[in-house]
Amino acid sequence: MQNEATPPWDDLRVLLAVHRQRSFLGAGKALGVSTSTASRRIEALEAALGRPLVQRSSAGTFLEPDALELVSLAEQIELGLRAIRRDEGKDPISGTVRVSVADGVIRPVTERLCELRRLHPALQLEILSENRLVDLARREADVALRSTKTSSAAVIQRLVGRARFGLYAAPSYIERRLRGGRLKTSDFARHDFVGYDASLSQVTKSAWLVGHGAKSFVVRSNSDLAIVEAALQGQGITLMAESTAQPLLGLVRLEVDAELPSVPVYLAYHRDLRRVPRVRLVLDTLDSAIRDALR
């Protein structure tokens, strides 16, 4: 894209909405404007830049490849504006903190953060349950819990412990397939397993199972909660963090003749937030909650 003045945000946000919704009708609904207004905004943007940005056809609405750079710019501006809104507030412990954690620890994390809010009611929380690695450098979140180190100089990480794993199954599966509850790695190939979608960052768990002979993954999911439920329903054996499995009723830990894996657990946050009181308070609360859960 040639060097040009940055287009107005009002136009860029319409382009971003068209990209996401794949239609002017959907973009208008998402932004709370009419379809004709959305169309006029894009036409004005195309006229200002001197080139087409959106293909309109009976098959749908698609962006020209050259327009994707503008979409990326719009996403960066959107994230920046959201971060600014989270930073608003006169009280040092006011404003919003956006926290990203895996859904396997969502309950203890939410419990501790709600206790914190009772002490500081001006604090607002956005708790995201997700297994992907959010981009903290772009302020997709303020604080994240993760098991891998970052190479970004904009992100600070705090090691809070290691998550140890165990193999678990429901009594119904043990009754059918594993009398006694003792599992040999030489038998992994004949057992059913419940595991993670291969596209997720949970590679340590999947790689450990496959490396020890697991072949039959009868249920895969990108959700810890779905994996837990499938295991509870007797679908197969799952490799699960002890901190996630311990509070559950209905799963039995299996004895196995192999050393089980563990992963480091980090609290990560943007370097610019290290002196923000509300973020420091959330970090310290999460630090305590995670250390307690990993004991």
N, C-alpha and C positions, 0 to 999 in steps of 0.2 A: 504494500500500500504506500503511495507517495506521501511525502510530508504535507500535512494539512492541519488546519486548526481543528481542535477537538470538537466534534459535533455536540450540540446541546444534549444534556442528560434526558430531557423530555423525549427527544427523538430516539436516542440510544435505547431507552427503556422499552419503547415500542418495538424496535428491532429485536431486542432480546425476547420480548413476549411472543413475537411472531415466530422466532426460532424455536421457542419452547412449546408453543401451542400448535404450530404447523398450520395456522390459519389466522386471518384477520378477525374472524368472528371470535375465535378463542382468545386471541390477544386482547381484543376489546373487553371481553368479559373479565379477563384476569386483571385488567387495569382499571375497570369501571368506566370505560368510555365507549362510545359507539363504534361500530365497525368502520363507518365512513371516516371518523376522526382518526382511527388507527391507520387507515389507508392513506389519508392525506399527510400524516406525519412522515410515513415512509416515502411518499412521492416527493415531499419537500426535502428530505434527506438525500434522496437520489439526485434531485436537481442541484442541490448545493455541492455534492461531490462530483457530479458530472458523469455518473455511471449507474447502471442498474444494480440493485442489491437483492431484490426478491423476485423469484420466478412465480408467476401466477398461472395456474392451469387447472383443468378439470380434475386432475389427479391429486391436486393439493397445492400447498404453498411451500416453497423451498428457497433457502438462501443461496445466493451465488457464492462460490468458494472464496472470492475476494472479500465477502462480507463477514466471514468468520472472525477475522482480526478485530472488527468492530464489536462483534459479540463478546469476544474475550475482554475487550476494553470495558464494555458495559458490565460484565460480571465483576470485574475488579472494582469499578465505581460502586456497584451495588453492595459488595462486601464492605467497602470502606464506609459507606453511608450507614450500614447496619452497625458497624463497629462504633461509629461516632454516636449513634443513638444509645448504644449500650453504655457509653462513657458519660452520659448526661446524669446530673444529679448534684445537689448542693452538699448533702450529707456525705462524708467520706465513705460510709458504708451504705451508699444508695446506688441506684443504677442497676444494670443487668450484667450478669456473668453467664456466659454461654459455655456449657460443659459437655464434652463428648466422651462417652464411655460405652463399652460393650454391654449388651443387655444381660449378660451373665452376672454382672455386679450392679445392675441398675437399682435393685431394691435397697441394699445397704447404703449405697451412695445417696439415693434419694432420701432415705431415712435421716442420715446425718445432715444433709443439706437443709432439710425441713426443720430440724432442730436448730440449725444456725439461723434460719429465717425467723423463728420465734423470738430469738434474741435481737435480731436486726430486721424488723418488718419493712424497712425501706429498701432492703435488698430484693432484687428480682432475679429469678433463675430461669434459664433455658437449658433443660437437660435433654441431650440428644442420645438416643439409644442406637448405636451403629457400630459395625465392625470394621468399617473402612478407616483408613488413616486420613483424618481431616487435614487440610492445609493450614496449619497455624500461622505460617508466615504471611498468609493472605487474610488472616483473621476470620476464617470460616468458623472458628470457635476460639474462645479465650483460653480454655484449659482442656487438656485431653489426657486420657489414660491410655497408655500404649505399651507394647512389649518389644518394640524395635527402636533403635537409636536413630536420630535424625542427623543429616549432614548440613542442615540449614543453620547459618550463623545467626539468624533472627530468632531461633527457638532455643529456650533453656529447658533442660531436662533434669529431673530430680529422681534418683533411684530410690524406690520405697520398699523394695523387697523382691522376692522371687515367688512366682506362682507354681506350686507343685501339682502334678497331675496324678490321677488314678484311673483305673478302668472300672466302669460301673455297668450294671445291667439290672433289669427288673426281675423280681422273683419268678414271674411267669416265663421269662426267657431261660433263667437258670434251671427251672423245673423241666423245660422241654429239651434244652440243649447242653446243659452244663451242670450236671448233678455234683453237688459238693462245693461249687463256686470257685474251684481252682482252675486256672487257665494256663495252658502251656503255649509258648510262642510257636511251637511246632504245629499247633492245631489252629492257628489264626486263619489259615486258608479255608477251613471248613466252617468258619463262623460268620454270622452276619454282623455288620457294623453300621452305626449311625455316625455320620461325619459331616464335615463342612464342605460347602461349595468350593470347588477348586479355584475360583476366582478371588477368594478372600485372602486376607493376610494371615489366616490361621494355618500357615504352611507347616509350622513345627509339629502340630498335632497330626495333620494328615500324613506328613512325611514319616513320622515315627510309626504310625500304624502300618503304612504300606511297606516301610523298611523292615518290619517284623513279620511280614507275610500276609497282611490283610488284603483281601481281594474283593469281597462282596460287600459293597456299601449300598444297603437297601434303601436308605433314606439319607439324602444330603440336603443341607439348608444353609442359608446365610444368617440364620438366627439361632442364638444360644437357646432361646425359649422353645423353639420348634424342635431342636435336637434333644433337649431335656424331655419334652412331651413324647417324642417318638421312642426314646429309651424307656420312659415310664409305661408306654403302651406295649412294651415287650418286643419291639421291632429288632433290636440288636444291642450289641455292646458299644459303649461310647467312651472316649477318652475325655475326661472332664477335670477342670481345676478343682482341687479339694475344697477351696473356699466356696465354690458354686454348689458342689454336691452335698456338703455337710448339712446345710439347712433343709435339704429335701427329704421328704418321706417317700418311701417306695423304691428307692434305688439301693442296691447292695454293692459294696466295693468287692472286687474280685482279687484274689491272690494270683500273682503272675510271676513267672520265672525270668524276669527281665528288669533292668533298671529303668524306672519310669522318668519321663522328661520333666524339666522345669524351664520356665522362661522368666527373664527379668521383667519387672513392672516399673514403668516410669510415669511420673507426672510431668507433663510438658506444657509450656506456655510461651507466649510471645515475649521477647526480651523487653519490649517497650512497656509491658504491664508489670514488671517486677516490683515497682514501687507504688502500684495502685492499691490502696488499702483494701477495697472489697475483694480484689483478686487474691491478694495475699491471704486474706481471711479464708476464702474458699479453698485455696491451695493447702493451707494448714489443716483445715477440716477434712479434706479428702486424704491428706497424708495420714492422719490419724485413723480414719475409717479403713483405708486400704491396709495399713500395717496390722490393724486388729483382725481384718478378714483373712490375712495371709498367715496368721499365727498357727 
